[in-house]
Amino acid sequence: MLQSAFHKLGVYELMKILHELHRLGYQKLRWMSYMAPSGLSLRCHITTQDHICVNREIVFGGDPNEIWCTSIGAMTTGEDIKPLLETFMNENPRLLEIGKGNDPEYVEWFNKLLSFAAEGQTPIFYEEDWSLPMGRIKVGQYKMPTPPTTMRLISWNIDGIKAHFEVLKNLINEYSPEIICLQKVKDIKDSPEFEIDGYKRECVSAPYAGIATYIKDCIPCTFSKPKNPELSGHLLKTEVFYPVFTLYNIYTPYSNPNIEGALEHRKKFDESLKKIVGTTADRQIICGDMNIVATDSDCWDGKFKRNQANFHDWERHNFDELLKIGHLIDTYRTVNPFSKEFSYFFRNDSIVRANNQGHRIDYFLASRSFEPQIVRAEIIKDCTASTNNPILLEIKY
């Protein structure tokens, strides 16, 4: 990344370069600027959303050619940027590759920011010396909303974090989720060896269950663990402060009739979960391995009415009650109403997977108010380390 041709430009001229790139079809490119520690210049970044977290922090790592940055002292120099546009494009091929695509909503927002910059108003996204409500930035004498952006969440029954930690790190490197919720991590007792750079972590250990939630460092949140014994090792609550919502990472107990007390445990868990969800304010997301095949579309052979675990009528009734009580939607089925893809395969081998002999027992449930904000809801099919595939939810805010 060469900056020699651009370090003498003003902030406004650099923003005009990004404006031209948007016009040429690179609308996935994003702008972020904040005061340098010296307070004498503005740090200017052109990158994509994957490298910006909560519109307040640049996330470095991976390919350095995916983040262009420089420090500029002047707001404007009046220089003609046309001769420099081609130079910028030649010097940043990777940036253009990942930034290609249409995003008219962001372009409209950026053009408003550019109009303020034309008046000499400095755009500052984040600075420790002053505070604004989350979701606002300072543009000179003005305050305006931060740009429309997305949050990516992944949920996965990892079936032992010790066995699949390297796969987890690869998954995070590929998708860069803001939040990742794991189930069946088993008994790890908060071991520091399972920390991941750039994320804070909370976990609840249990010999055959256990859950862990990882969330990017710059996302403000608090964790809390349930006191109910039937939820211990099976539920972890996170209050996210921006965007505001409550997250429940759960691993629903398996109602194995061959294990003494398993059915009673499951029924108590279901009742406690319904009470918690029913008393939680709007804007909640519940994710995890919920051990329920909800409809015939969630079973490979359509035989979803069986007298066995994950298929009992009472389990399905409790699941339907949970949706009603919490005013929740099944995000995957909302986005993919006719899909026959599955997140769980009873035997993790290539033949069973090739024949698509699976069930869908992993869910992202969300308050109905989230429905207009859902960007993606899908199963990550190429991650097959355990019997369960990870699932993904992406929301805009």
N, C-alpha and C positions, 0 to 999 in steps of 0.2 A: 504494500500500500504506500504509494508515493504521495506526499503532500506538498512538495515544493512549489507546484503550480497554484496551490490554493491557499497557502497560509497567509498570503497578503490580502485575500479577499475579505469582504465584510460578511457578517452573518446573513444579511438580507440577500447578498449575491449567492451564497451557498444554498439558501432556501430556494432561490430562483432556479438553481441547477436541479434541485429535487423536483420542483414544479415541472420543469421540462421533461425530466425522466418519467414522471407520472403521465404527461401528455403522450409520451412515446410508448406507453403500455407497461411501465414498471410500477404499477400502483400498489404493490405489496411492500414497497419501500417506505420506511417510517423515519420520522425526524424526532430527535430528542436533544435538548440542550439545557445545560445547567452551569452554574458558576464554578470556575476552577477554585481549588483551595486558596489560592492567592487572592481571589476576589478581583483580579485585574483582567480576566478574560472569560469568555464563554466556551465551555466544552461543547462541541457540536458533533452529533453522531447521525449517520445515515445507515440504517440497518433494517432488519425485518422484525416482526412482532416476537419471534422466538427469542430474541435477545433483549427484550424490554419486559420488565416484570412490574405489574401494577402501575404502569406509567410513571414510575418514579426511580427506577434503577436499571442500569445497563448490566446485562448478564454476560460476562466474558466466558470464554471457553470454547473448545472446538476449533473450527477453522477461523483464524484471525482475519481472513479476507471476507468474512461475512459482516464485519463491523468497520465502517469507515469513520474516522474521527480526526478532529483537529481542534486547536484552541485559537480563538479569534478575539482580538481586542476591540476592533471597530464594529459598529453596527452596520455601517454601509460605507463602501468606497466608490460606488457609482461605476464600477468597472463592467464592461460588456462581457457577459458570461458565455456568449455563443462560441467563441474560439476554444473555450475551456471545456465545454460540454463533451466534445468528442474525446478529449484527453481523459476526462474523468471516466468515461465509458471504457476506454481502452485499458485503463489502469485497474479497473474493478470488475473483471468479467464474472467472478463468482457472485458478487453482490447483485449484478444484473440477472444472473441465472436464477437465484432464489427470490428475487423481487419482481419477476415478471408475472403479470396477471391483473385482473380488474378488481378494483375496490372503490367504487364511486362514493360510498359513504365516508371513507377516510379522506379521499381527495377533496370532498366538499369541506370537511373539517380543516384540512391543511390550508386550503385556499383562504379560509377565514383568518387563520393564524398568519398567513402571508400578508394579508391586507393590513393587519396590525403592525407587522414588521416594516411594511412600507412607510408607516408613520414614524418609524424609529423606536417602536416599542420592543424591548428585549424579551424574548420568550424563555422563561425559566420554569422548568418542570419540577425541580426539587432542590431545596436548599435548607440546610440545618438552621440557618439564622432566622428564618421566619416560618410560620405555620399557617397552612390553609386547610380547609376541610378536604378530606380525601376525595379525589375526583375533580379537583380544581387545580389550575396552574396560573402562574402570574405572568402577564404579558404587559410589561411596563406598568402603566397606571390601571390596566384592566385585569380582570379575572375572567377566565373562561373554562368551560368543562374540558377535561382531558379527552383525548381522541377515543373513538369507539375501538374497543379491543376485545380480546377473547381470553378465557381461562380454560386450560386443558386439564382434565382429571382422568386418572387411570385407576381402575380397581382390578385386583388380581388375587385369586387364591393361589399363593405361591407354593404351598405344600412343603414348607420347610425352607426358611431363608438361608440356613447354612448350606443347603444343597444347591440353591439356585441364586445365590447372591450375585455372581458374575452375570447371569442372564438379566437380573434386575438392573444392574448398572448399564448394560447394553441397551435395555429398553428405555431407560431414562436418557441416555445419550441420544437415542434416535428420536424420541418424541418430546423431550424437554417439558414434561408436564409440570404445571404449577403445583399440583397435588397428586400424590400417589398413595392409594390405600391398599394395604396388604392384609390378607386373611390367612389363617393357618400358618403363621410364622413359627408356631410352636414355642418351646421354652428357651428364650434367648436372654432373659433377665437383663434387658437394657444394655447388652454388650456393646462397647464402643466400636468394635470391629465392623458393625453394621451401620455406622454413620456414613452419610454421603455428603460430599462437599457441596455447599450451596443450599442445603436443606436442613431445617430443624426436624426433629423426630420425637414422636411419643409412641410408646408401645405398651401393650399389656400381654404378659407372657402367660402361657398355659400349656401343659404337656401335649395335648392333642388339638389345641385351638390356638389362641393368641392372635392378636392383630397389631398392626403398626401403621401409623400415618406419617408420611413425609410431606413437608410443605416448604416451598422456597422461602429462604431467609427473610426476604423483604416483604412478604405478605403478613400483615399484622393479624394475629390470631391468639386464641387461648385454647388449651386442651383441658378436658376433664374426664375422669373415669367414673363409672357407675358404682353405686354402693350395693345395689341389689345382687345377691349371690348368683342368681340365675343368669345375670348379664356379665359377670366377671369372666374375663378372657374372651368375650364375645362382642363387646361394644365399646367404642371409643368416640367421644363427642369432641368436635372442634367448632369453636365460634370464630368465623372469619369476619373481619371488620371491614374489608374492602376488596371486592364487592361484598356487601353484607349478606351472609346466609349462615345457617347452621348445618354442619356436616356430621352425619352418623356413619362411621365405618363399622360394619357388622359382619359377623360370621355366625349365621343361624345354626343352632345345634342340629345335628342329623338325627332324625327320629328312627334310630335303628331298633327294631323290636327285639333283637337278640341281645341287647345290652340293658341290663336292669336299670330302670329309672330314666332311660333315654327319652321315652315318649312324654313322661311327666315333665322332664327338663325342657323339652321343646315347647310344650303347651304353656308352661310358666314364662318362658322367654317371649313367646308370641304375645301374651297378655301384657307383659311389662313393656314391650316395644310399642304396642298400641297406645298405652297410657302416656309414654314419653312423647311419641309423635303427636298425639292428640292435644297435648299441652304445650307444644312448641309453636312459636309464632310462625307466620307465613315466611317463605323463603327458606326451605330446608331441602337438603339432598341426602338421600339414604343410599348407600352403595355397599356391595359386597356379595359374597356367596350366600344366597338366601335359601338354598336347599329346597326349592319348590319349582315344579314344572307347572306354570300358571294356566296354559291353554294348550289345545291340541297342536297349535302351530309351534309350540316350544318343545315338541317331542318328535324325533325323527320319523317314527312310524305312525304318529297320530293317536296312539293308544295311551292317552294321558289319564284315563280313569282306571287306576289299579289300586289294589290294597297293599301298597308297599310304600316305604319311605320316599319322600319327595312327590308322591302322587295321591296321598290320602285326601279325601274330600274335606276333612276338618282343617288340613294344612292350607288347602286352597281357599277355604272359607276365611281363615284367619288372614291370608294374604289380601283377599278382596276387601275385608274389613279395614285392614291397614291403609289401603288406597283411599277408601271412603273417609275414614277418620282424619287422615292427614291431607285430604284434597290433593292427592299425588297422581302423577302420571308415570307410566313405564316409558322412559325416554326412548329406549331402543325401538319398542313397538310403535311409538308415535311417529318416529322417523322412517321406520321400515315395516309398514303394516303387513306386508305379505312375505317377508323374508323367511327362509328356512335355513338359517345359519344358527349354529349352536356354540355354546361356550364351554360345555363339559362333555367329555368322552369317557365312558365307563372303563375303557381300557386304552391306555395311551400308546397305541401303536399305529403304524402307517395304514394298515388295512382298515381299521375301524374309522380312522379319520378320512381316508379316501372314499369310504362308503357313506360318509356323513352320518354315522350312527351316533348321534349325540343328543343332548338335551340343553335347554337354556335355563340355567339356574342362577346365573350371575346378573345382577341388575344395577342400574342407576335409576332410582326413583326420585322424582323432583316435584316440588310444588307446581301446581298448574300455572302459576304466574311466571314460571321459567319458560313455558312453551315457546313464546315468540323469540326467545333468546338462544334456543338450541341451534348450534351450527353443525355439529356432528354427533352421532351416537352410533357406535359400531363395535364390532368384535375384532380384536387384533388376531388375525388367523394364523400369522406366521410365527407366533411365539408359542411353542408346543412343549416347553420344558416340563410342565405338570399336566395333570388331566384337565385342568381348567385353563382356558385362554384368558388373557387380560381383556378387559372391556374399556372403552374410551368414551368420554363425554366432553364436548367442547361447547362453551356458552359464551355469548358476547355480552358485554356490559359497558 
